[in-house]
């Protein structure tokens, strides 16, 4: 019984480690690009499976310890507290050494039904109809180029218009690393996509709180910069009218969903 109690605490610690990895993974997520609000994002992102495993293992730990010799003498509250503390402490230590990511990644690769964080992120971002792609640049067309060829995770190749991207975005694409692309499909029949922003897909031990925070900050700055490109409507009550001053060049990116939602 003591061994079973110890085993349940270990599994509880693993569940905590994966849960911490998932929660930290999404702390600085670019949720405005994928969801209408923070609540719907949190509901989809929470690791309900691992929270259930943690609850189940805690219950098993309490049951096992209560059935050891003299275990009945200890109050349930004390056993519960000790199991929780041990699982949380163990899980935090495991996550510190990257076990949360390792378990999540291993299950994702070997179990088709398991939704690892990589699978979940690709599921949320690989949605062309909503202006999101995950993949990498495979080659450019002309030089200086206004379009590139981008291959998404499903193997589909896109002609991507990049004339609204910044130097940072272009350098990220040229690195040929897997990235998240934000923009809008302009012609679905020929797979033509207008890019508005490029963001790193950071996974595993490379995903630190610092670089997640930096990516989040860059996303917010990019969205507000795009919102500044929206056409300024004149105040007709004051006798103002449309003119060259309030008619900047049309920007597809100034009207994508995250820009509209965040600029309110």
C-alpha positions as CSV (number, residue, x, y, z in Angstrom):
1,X,0.0,0.0,0.0
2,X,2.9,2.4,0.8
3,X,4.4,1.6,-2.6
4,X,1.0,2.2,-4.4
5,X,0.7,5.5,-2.5
6,X,4.2,6.5,-3.6
7,X,3.5,5.5,-7.2
8,X,0.3,7.5,-7.3
9,X,2.2,10.6,-6.0
10,X,4.8,10.1,-8.7
11,X,2.1,9.9,-11.4
12,X,0.5,13.0,-9.8
13,X,3.8,14.8,-10.1
14,X,4.1,13.9,-13.8
15,X,0.6,15.3,-14.3
16,X,1.6,18.5,-12.5
17,X,4.8,18.8,-14.6
18,X,2.8,18.5,-17.9
19,X,0.1,20.8,-16.6
20,X,2.7,23.5,-15.7
21,X,4.3,23.1,-19.1
22,X,1.0,23.6,-20.8
23,X,0.0,26.6,-18.7
24,X,3.4,28.2,-19.1
25,X,3.4,27.4,-22.8
26,X,0.2,29.5,-23.2
27,X,0.9,32.3,-20.7
28,X,2.1,34.7,-23.4
29,X,0.1,33.2,-26.3
30,X,-1.1,35.3,-29.2
31,X,-4.7,34.5,-28.4
32,X,-6.2,37.5,-30.1
33,X,-5.1,36.0,-33.4
34,X,-6.9,32.7,-32.7
35,X,-9.9,33.5,-30.5
36,X,-12.4,36.3,-30.0
37,X,-11.6,36.7,-26.3
38,X,-9.3,35.4,-23.5
39,X,-12.1,33.2,-21.9
40,X,-12.6,31.0,-25.0
41,X,-8.9,30.7,-25.4
42,X,-8.4,29.5,-21.8
43,X,-11.2,27.0,-22.1
44,X,-9.5,25.4,-25.2
45,X,-6.0,25.7,-23.8
46,X,-6.5,24.2,-20.3
47,X,-5.0,20.7,-19.9
48,X,-8.2,19.1,-18.7
49,X,-6.9,15.6,-19.2
50,X,-3.8,16.2,-17.0
51,X,-5.9,18.0,-14.3
52,X,-8.2,14.9,-14.3
53,X,-5.2,12.6,-14.0
54,X,-3.8,14.7,-11.2
55,X,-7.2,14.6,-9.3
56,X,-7.4,10.8,-9.9
57,X,-3.9,10.1,-8.7
58,X,-4.4,12.3,-5.6
59,X,-7.6,10.3,-4.8
60,X,-5.7,7.0,-5.3
61,X,-2.8,8.2,-3.0
62,X,-5.3,9.1,-0.2
63,X,-7.1,5.7,-0.6
64,X,-3.8,3.8,-0.5
65,X,-2.4,5.7,2.5
66,X,-5.6,5.3,4.5
67,X,-5.3,1.5,4.0
68,X,-1.8,1.1,5.3
69,X,-1.1,0.0,8.8
70,X,-2.1,2.9,11.2
71,X,-3.1,4.9,8.1
72,X,-6.6,5.2,9.4
73,X,-5.4,7.3,12.3
74,X,-4.4,10.2,10.0
75,X,-7.1,12.7,9.1
76,X,-8.0,12.8,5.4
77,X,-7.1,16.5,5.3
78,X,-3.6,15.8,6.4
79,X,-3.2,13.0,3.9
80,X,-4.7,15.2,1.1
81,X,-2.4,18.1,2.0
82,X,0.7,15.8,2.0
83,X,-0.2,14.2,-1.3
84,X,-0.9,17.6,-2.9
85,X,2.3,19.1,-1.6
86,X,4.5,16.2,-2.7
87,X,2.9,16.0,-6.1
88,X,3.1,19.8,-6.7
89,X,6.7,19.9,-5.4
90,X,7.7,16.9,-7.5
91,X,5.9,18.2,-10.6
92,X,7.6,21.6,-10.3
93,X,11.0,20.0,-10.0
94,X,10.3,17.8,-13.0
95,X,9.1,20.7,-15.1
96,X,12.3,22.6,-14.1
97,X,14.3,19.9,-15.9
98,X,12.0,19.8,-18.9
99,X,10.1,16.6,-18.1
100,X,6.7,18.2,-18.8
101,X,7.7,18.9,-22.3
102,X,9.4,15.5,-22.8
103,X,6.3,13.6,-21.6
104,X,3.9,15.8,-23.6
105,X,6.1,15.5,-26.7
106,X,6.6,11.7,-26.3
107,X,2.9,11.0,-26.0
108,X,2.1,13.3,-28.9
109,X,4.5,11.4,-31.2
110,X,3.4,7.9,-30.2
111,X,-0.3,8.3,-29.5
112,X,-2.5,9.6,-32.4
113,X,-5.4,10.5,-30.1
114,X,-3.2,12.5,-27.6
115,X,-3.3,16.3,-28.3
116,X,0.2,17.5,-27.5
117,X,1.0,21.2,-27.3
118,X,2.6,21.1,-30.7
119,X,-0.5,19.4,-32.2
120,X,-2.8,21.9,-30.4
121,X,-0.8,24.9,-31.6
122,X,-0.7,23.7,-35.2
123,X,-4.4,22.9,-35.0
124,X,-5.2,26.5,-33.8
125,X,-2.8,28.2,-36.4
126,X,-3.2,26.0,-39.4
127,X,-6.5,27.6,-40.4
128,X,-6.1,29.4,-43.8
129,X,-9.7,30.5,-44.0
130,X,-9.2,32.5,-40.7
131,X,-5.9,33.9,-41.9
132,X,-3.4,31.6,-40.2
133,X,-0.7,29.2,-41.5
134,X,2.0,27.1,-39.9
135,X,5.0,26.1,-42.0
136,X,8.2,27.4,-43.6
137,X,9.5,29.3,-46.6
138,X,10.9,26.9,-49.2
139,X,12.0,29.5,-51.8
140,X,11.5,33.0,-53.1
141,X,10.4,34.1,-56.6
142,X,11.9,37.4,-57.9
143,X,14.6,39.6,-56.4
144,X,13.8,42.0,-54.8
145,X,10.9,39.7,-54.0
146,X,7.3,40.6,-53.2
147,X,6.2,37.0,-53.0
148,X,7.6,33.8,-51.6
149,X,6.6,30.1,-51.7
150,X,5.5,28.8,-48.3
151,X,4.8,25.2,-47.5
152,X,2.3,24.6,-44.6
153,X,2.3,21.6,-42.2
154,X,-0.2,19.8,-44.4
155,X,2.2,19.9,-47.3
156,X,0.2,22.6,-49.3
157,X,2.3,25.2,-51.0
158,X,1.2,28.9,-51.0
159,X,2.2,31.9,-53.0
160,X,2.6,34.4,-50.1
161,X,2.6,38.2,-50.7
162,X,5.2,39.8,-48.3
163,X,5.1,43.5,-49.3
164,X,3.6,44.4,-45.9
165,X,6.1,42.5,-43.8
166,X,8.9,44.1,-41.9
167,X,12.6,43.2,-42.0
168,X,12.4,41.0,-38.9
169,X,9.6,39.0,-40.5
170,X,11.5,38.5,-43.7
171,X,14.7,37.4,-41.9
172,X,12.6,34.9,-39.9
173,X,11.2,33.5,-43.1
174,X,14.6,33.3,-44.7
175,X,15.9,31.2,-41.8
176,X,13.6,28.4,-43.1
177,X,12.5,27.6,-39.5
178,X,8.9,26.6,-38.9
179,X,6.9,29.8,-38.2
180,X,3.3,31.0,-37.7
181,X,2.0,33.2,-40.4
182,X,-0.8,35.8,-39.8
183,X,-2.6,37.4,-42.7
184,X,-5.4,36.7,-45.2
185,X,-6.2,34.4,-48.1
186,X,-6.7,36.5,-51.2
187,X,-7.3,33.7,-53.6
188,X,-8.1,30.3,-52.3
189,X,-8.3,28.6,-55.7
190,X,-4.6,29.3,-56.5
191,X,-3.5,29.3,-52.8
192,X,-2.5,32.9,-52.6
193,X,-2.0,34.4,-49.1
194,X,-1.3,38.0,-48.0
195,X,1.1,37.9,-45.0
196,X,0.8,40.5,-42.2
197,X,3.1,39.1,-39.6
198,X,5.5,36.2,-38.9
199,X,6.0,34.7,-35.5
200,X,8.3,32.0,-34.1
201,X,7.0,28.6,-33.2
202,X,8.8,28.1,-29.9
203,X,8.6,24.7,-28.3
204,X,10.4,22.7,-25.7
205,X,13.4,23.9,-23.8
206,X,13.8,26.9,-26.1
207,X,10.5,28.3,-24.9
208,X,11.6,30.5,-21.9
209,X,9.4,33.0,-20.2
210,X,11.7,35.8,-21.6
211,X,11.4,34.9,-25.2
212,X,7.7,34.2,-24.9
213,X,7.3,37.7,-23.4
214,X,9.3,39.2,-26.2
215,X,7.2,37.5,-28.9
216,X,4.0,38.6,-27.2
217,X,5.3,42.2,-27.1
218,X,6.3,42.1,-30.7
219,X,2.8,40.7,-31.7
220,X,1.0,43.5,-29.8
221,X,3.2,46.2,-31.3
222,X,2.7,44.7,-34.8
223,X,-1.1,44.7,-34.4
224,X,-1.3,48.3,-33.2
225,X,1.1,49.4,-36.0
226,X,-1.2,47.8,-38.5
227,X,-4.2,49.4,-37.0
228,X,-2.6,52.8,-37.6
229,X,-2.7,52.1,-41.3
230,X,-6.5,52.1,-41.3
231,X,-8.1,54.9,-43.3
232,X,-9.0,57.8,-41.0
233,X,-12.6,58.8,-41.3
234,X,-13.1,62.6,-41.4
235,X,-15.5,64.3,-39.0
236,X,-18.3,65.4,-41.3
237,X,-20.0,67.4,-38.5
238,X,-16.9,69.7,-38.5
239,X,-17.0,70.1,-42.3
240,X,-14.1,67.7,-42.9
241,X,-14.2,65.7,-46.1
242,X,-12.2,62.8,-47.7
243,X,-8.9,64.0,-49.0
244,X,-5.4,62.7,-49.8
245,X,-4.5,63.4,-46.1
246,X,-6.9,60.8,-44.7
247,X,-6.7,58.3,-47.6
248,X,-3.4,56.4,-47.0
249,X,-2.7,53.5,-49.4
250,X,-5.0,50.5,-48.9
251,X,-3.7,47.9,-46.4
252,X,-5.1,44.4,-46.4
253,X,-3.5,43.9,-43.0
254,X,-5.2,46.8,-41.4
255,X,-8.5,44.9,-41.6
256,X,-7.6,41.4,-40.4
257,X,-9.5,40.2,-37.4
258,X,-7.0,40.7,-34.6
259,X,-6.3,44.3,-35.7
260,X,-10.1,45.0,-35.7
261,X,-10.6,43.3,-32.3
262,X,-7.6,44.9,-30.6
263,X,-7.9,48.4,-32.0
264,X,-11.4,48.9,-30.5
